[in-house]
Amino acid sequence: MTPQAATISLPSELAEEIARLVESGAYPDAGAVVAAGLEALGPSEAEIETWLREEVLPVVDEMDRDPSRALSAEQVRASLDARRKAWEAG
């Protein structure tokens, strides 16, 4: 990847954290700190996108086809309460 200069404004706390990481030797420069942060965000967004596409959308499609399968808010709350109680009972 070819480096490209950019100017950004950060809250002072973030700028200080970047400077601290560079000064500690953990990163060679501020750009490397920003790149590491962006790389750390990448997989989580991809994982969320995969989850939405593979697990959530099929359920939404099924509910659109047959709304009678849906649970009421009261049914969901009762189910979650029962699961919580079972979990707490250990």
ZATI-482659 format. One record per atom (N, C-alpha, C): atom name; x, y negated, z negated. Coordinates in Angstrom, 2 decimals, padded with zeros to 5 digits. Each point is the difference from the previous one (the first is absolute). Layout:
<nodes>
NODE site       u       v       w
NODE   CA       X       Y       Z
...
</nodes>
This chain:
<nodes>
NODE site       u       v       w
NODE    N  000.85  001.16  000.00
NODE   CA -000.85 -001.16  000.00
NODE    C  000.90 -001.24  000.00
NODE    N -000.31 -000.94  000.86
NODE   CA  000.78 -001.22  000.10
NODE    C -000.46 -001.00 -001.05
NODE    N  000.93 -000.51 -000.80
NODE   CA -000.40 -000.99 -001.02
NODE    C -000.52 -001.27  000.65
NODE    N -000.98 -000.61 -000.64
NODE   CA -000.57 -001.26  000.45
NODE    C -000.13 -000.91 -001.20
NODE    N  000.45 -001.23  000.13
NODE   CA -000.07 -000.95 -001.11
NODE    C -001.44 -000.41 -000.24
NODE    N -000.36 -000.14 -001.27
NODE   CA -001.34 -000.45 -000.38
NODE    C  000.10 -000.82 -001.27
NODE    N -000.84 -000.98 -000.11
NODE   CA -000.06 -000.81 -001.21
NODE    C -001.35  000.25 -000.65
NODE    N  000.02  000.37 -001.28
NODE   CA -001.24  000.28 -000.72
NODE    C  000.00 -000.76 -001.32
NODE    N -001.17 -000.26 -000.51
NODE   CA -000.14 -000.62 -001.32
NODE    C -000.51  001.06 -000.96
NODE    N  000.66  000.10 -001.15
NODE   CA -000.37  000.98 -001.01
NODE    C -000.20 -000.69 -001.34
NODE    N -000.83  000.58 -000.85
NODE   CA -000.05 -000.50 -001.38
NODE    C  001.40  000.14 -000.62
NODE    N  000.35 -000.89 -000.88
NODE   CA  001.35  000.00 -000.56
NODE    C  000.35  001.32 -000.66
NODE    N -000.99  000.69 -000.61
NODE   CA  000.28  001.28 -000.65
NODE    C  000.48  001.04  001.01
NODE    N -000.63  000.02  001.17
NODE   CA  000.42  000.96  001.03
NODE    C  001.36 -000.36  000.56
NODE    N  000.24 -001.28  000.24
NODE   CA  001.30 -000.43  000.51
NODE    C  001.10  000.35 -000.99
NODE    N -000.28 -000.18 -001.28
NODE   CA  000.98  000.34 -001.03
NODE    C  000.25  001.50 -000.05
NODE    N -001.05  000.81  000.18
NODE   CA  000.15  001.45  000.00
NODE    C  000.84  000.45  001.18
NODE    N -000.23 -000.59  001.17
NODE   CA  000.81  000.33  001.16
NODE    C  001.46 -000.35 -000.26
NODE    N  000.24 -001.20 -000.53
NODE   CA  001.37 -000.41 -000.31
NODE    C  000.64  000.95 -001.00
NODE    N -000.76  000.41 -001.01
NODE   CA  000.54  000.93 -001.02
NODE    C  000.38  001.33  000.63
NODE    N -000.83  000.51  000.89
NODE   CA  000.29  001.28  000.65
NODE    C  001.24 -000.09  000.89
NODE    N  000.16 -001.12  000.69
NODE   CA  001.18 -000.18  000.84
NODE    C  001.25 -000.15 -000.87
NODE    N -000.10 -000.81 -001.05
NODE   CA  001.13 -000.22 -000.90
NODE    C  000.42  001.28 -000.71
NODE    N -000.95  000.89 -000.27
NODE   CA  000.32  001.26 -000.69
NODE    C  000.74  000.97  000.92
NODE    N -000.03 -000.28  001.29
NODE   CA  000.64  000.90  000.96
NODE    C -000.93  001.08  000.52
NODE    N -001.25 -000.01 -000.45
NODE   CA -000.96  001.01  000.45
NODE    C -000.32 -000.17  001.49
NODE    N  000.07 -001.24  000.49
NODE   CA -000.27 -000.29  001.40
NODE    C  001.06 -000.97  000.51
NODE    N  000.36  000.11  001.28
NODE   CA  001.05 -000.88  000.51
NODE    C -000.45 -001.45  000.21
NODE    N -001.29 -000.21  000.22
NODE   CA -000.51 -001.35  000.22
NODE    C -001.51 -000.02 -000.20
NODE    N -000.57 -001.20  000.04
NODE   CA -001.43 -000.16 -000.24
NODE    C -000.82  000.73  001.06
NODE    N  000.47  000.02  001.23
NODE   CA -000.73  000.69  001.06
NODE    C -000.15  001.48 -000.29
NODE    N  001.03  000.61 -000.59
NODE   CA -000.07  001.42 -000.33
NODE    C -001.02  000.25 -001.10
NODE    N -000.14 -000.94 -000.94
NODE   CA -001.01  000.14 -001.06
NODE    C -001.39 -000.05  000.61
NODE    N -000.23 -000.97  000.87
NODE   CA -001.31 -000.13  000.65
NODE    C -000.29  001.23  000.86
NODE    N  000.99  000.47  000.75
NODE   CA -000.19  001.18  000.84
NODE    C -000.37  001.22 -000.84
NODE    N  000.67  000.18 -001.14
NODE   CA -000.31  001.13 -000.87
NODE    C -001.43 -000.09 -000.52
NODE    N -000.42 -001.20 -000.35
NODE   CA -001.37 -000.18 -000.48
NODE    C -001.02  000.32  001.08
NODE    N  000.26 -000.45  001.21
NODE   CA -000.92  000.28  001.11
NODE    C -000.03  001.49  000.34
NODE    N  001.16  000.64 -000.04
NODE   CA  000.05  001.45  000.26
NODE    C -000.78  000.77 -001.06
NODE    N  000.06 -000.47 -001.24
NODE   CA -000.73  000.67 -001.08
NODE    C -001.51 -000.12  000.20
NODE    N -000.45 -001.09  000.61
NODE   CA -001.44 -000.19  000.25
NODE    C -000.49  000.85  001.15
NODE    N  000.84  000.25  000.98
NODE   CA -000.41  000.70  001.21
NODE    C -000.67  001.34 -000.22
NODE    N  000.62  000.92 -000.71
NODE   CA -000.62  001.32 -000.17
NODE    C -001.35 -000.06 -000.70
NODE    N -000.14 -000.87 -000.98
NODE   CA -001.27 -000.03 -000.72
NODE    C -001.13 -000.47  000.92
NODE    N  000.26 -000.97  000.85
NODE   CA -001.02 -000.44  000.93
NODE    C -000.34  001.10  000.99
NODE    N  001.02  000.71  000.47
NODE   CA -000.24  001.11  000.94
NODE    C -000.78  001.11 -000.69
NODE    N  000.32  000.28 -001.26
NODE   CA -000.72  001.03 -000.74
NODE    C -001.46 -000.39 -000.20
NODE    N -000.25 -001.26 -000.30
NODE   CA -001.38 -000.47 -000.17
NODE    C -000.75  000.12  001.31
NODE    N  000.63 -000.39  001.09
NODE   CA -000.64  000.09  001.31
NODE    C -000.35  001.45  000.34
NODE    N  000.92  000.93 -000.29
NODE   CA -000.25  001.42  000.25
NODE    C -001.16  000.50 -000.86
NODE    N  000.01 -000.36 -001.28
NODE   CA -001.08  000.40 -000.91
NODE    C -001.34 -000.51  000.50
NODE    N -000.05 -001.27  000.38
NODE   CA -001.26 -000.56  000.51
NODE    C -000.48  000.75  001.24
NODE    N  000.90  000.23  000.92
NODE   CA -000.36  000.64  001.27
NODE    C -000.39  001.46 -000.19
NODE    N  000.76  000.74 -000.82
NODE   CA -000.20  001.44 -000.10
NODE    C -001.00  000.42 -001.08
NODE    N -000.17 -000.81 -001.03
NODE   CA -000.87  000.42 -001.10
NODE    C -001.23 -000.88 -000.19
NODE    N  000.17 -001.30  000.10
NODE   CA -001.12 -000.89 -000.27
NODE    C -000.94 -000.09  001.20
NODE    N  000.53 -000.26  001.18
NODE   CA -000.87 -000.17  001.17
NODE    C -000.86  001.23  000.29
NODE    N  000.52  001.23 -000.12
NODE   CA -000.88  001.15  000.23
NODE    C -001.19  000.04 -000.98
NODE    N  000.22 -000.41 -001.23
NODE   CA -001.09 -000.01 -000.98
NODE    C -001.01 -001.10  000.36
NODE    N  000.49 -001.15  000.41
NODE   CA -000.90 -001.08  000.42
NODE    C -000.83  000.46  001.19
NODE    N  000.65  000.65  000.96
NODE   CA -000.73  000.51  001.17
NODE    C -001.07  001.01 -000.42
NODE    N  000.34  000.88 -000.92
NODE   CA -000.95  001.01 -000.48
NODE    C -001.17 -000.66 -000.72
NODE    N  000.27 -001.01 -000.80
NODE   CA -001.08 -000.70 -000.70
NODE    C -000.89 -000.75  001.00
NODE    N  000.59 -000.52  001.07
NODE   CA -000.82 -000.65  001.03
NODE    C -000.92  001.01  000.68
NODE    N  000.50  001.22  000.22
NODE   CA -000.81  001.04  000.65
NODE    C -001.10  000.52 -000.91
NODE    N  000.30  000.11 -001.32
NODE   CA -000.97  000.57 -000.94
NODE    C  000.04 -000.76 -001.33
NODE    N -000.64 -001.16 -000.06
NODE   CA  000.02 -000.81 -001.22
NODE    C -000.57  000.70 -001.23
NODE    N -000.78  001.04  000.19
NODE   CA -000.59  000.69 -001.15
NODE    C  001.05  000.69 -000.85
NODE    N  001.19  000.20  000.54
NODE   CA  001.09  000.65 -000.76
NODE    C  000.67 -000.94 -000.99
NODE    N -000.25 -001.29  000.14
NODE   CA  000.64 -001.00 -000.86
NODE    C -000.50  000.11 -001.42
NODE    N  000.84 -000.37 -000.96
NODE   CA -000.37 -000.02 -001.41
NODE    C -000.38 -001.42 -000.40
NODE    N -000.91 -000.12 -000.93
NODE   CA -000.36 -001.32 -000.53
NODE    C  001.12 -000.47 -000.92
NODE    N -000.03 -001.28 -000.32
NODE   CA  001.00 -000.55 -000.92
NODE    C -000.10  000.70 -001.36
NODE    N -001.21  000.29 -000.42
NODE   CA -000.20  000.68 -001.28
NODE    C  000.60  001.41  000.01
NODE    N -000.16  000.71  001.11
NODE   CA  000.56  001.34  000.13
NODE    C  001.53 -000.04 -000.03
NODE    N  000.57 -000.97  000.67
NODE   CA  001.46 -000.14  000.01
NODE    C  000.50 -000.31 -001.40
NODE    N -000.65 -000.94 -000.67
NODE   CA  000.42 -000.36 -001.37
NODE    C -000.10  001.20 -000.93
NODE    N -001.07  000.76  000.08
NODE   CA -000.17  001.18 -000.85
NODE    C  001.10  001.03  000.28
NODE    N  000.31  000.19  001.27
NODE   CA  001.05  000.95  000.36
NODE    C  001.37 -000.45 -000.53
NODE    N  000.28 -001.30  000.16
NODE   CA  001.28 -000.52 -000.50
NODE    C  000.07  000.07 -001.52
NODE    N -001.11 -000.31 -000.67
NODE   CA -000.03  000.10 -001.46
NODE    C  000.25  001.43 -000.46
NODE    N -000.61  000.96  000.67
NODE   CA  000.19  001.41 -000.36
NODE    C  001.46  000.42  000.22
NODE    N  000.56 -000.43  001.10
NODE   CA  001.42  000.33  000.27
NODE    C  000.92 -000.63 -001.04
NODE    N -000.27 -001.26 -000.37
NODE   CA  000.81 -000.68 -001.00
NODE    C -000.09  000.73 -001.34
NODE    N -001.20  000.39 -000.40
NODE   CA -000.18  000.70 -001.27
NODE    C  000.71  001.34  000.01
NODE    N -000.07  000.71  001.11
NODE   CA  000.69  001.29  000.13
NODE    C  001.51 -000.21 -000.08
NODE    N  000.47 -001.05  000.64
NODE   CA  001.44 -000.29 -000.02
NODE    C  000.46 -000.36 -001.41
NODE    N -000.79 -000.84 -000.69
NODE   CA  000.34 -000.40 -001.36
NODE    C -000.04  001.19 -000.96
NODE    N -000.89  000.95  000.25
NODE   CA -000.09  001.19 -000.87
NODE    C  001.19  000.92  000.22
NODE    N  000.65 -000.19  001.14
NODE   CA  001.24  000.68  000.30
NODE    C -000.06  001.40  000.36
</nodes>
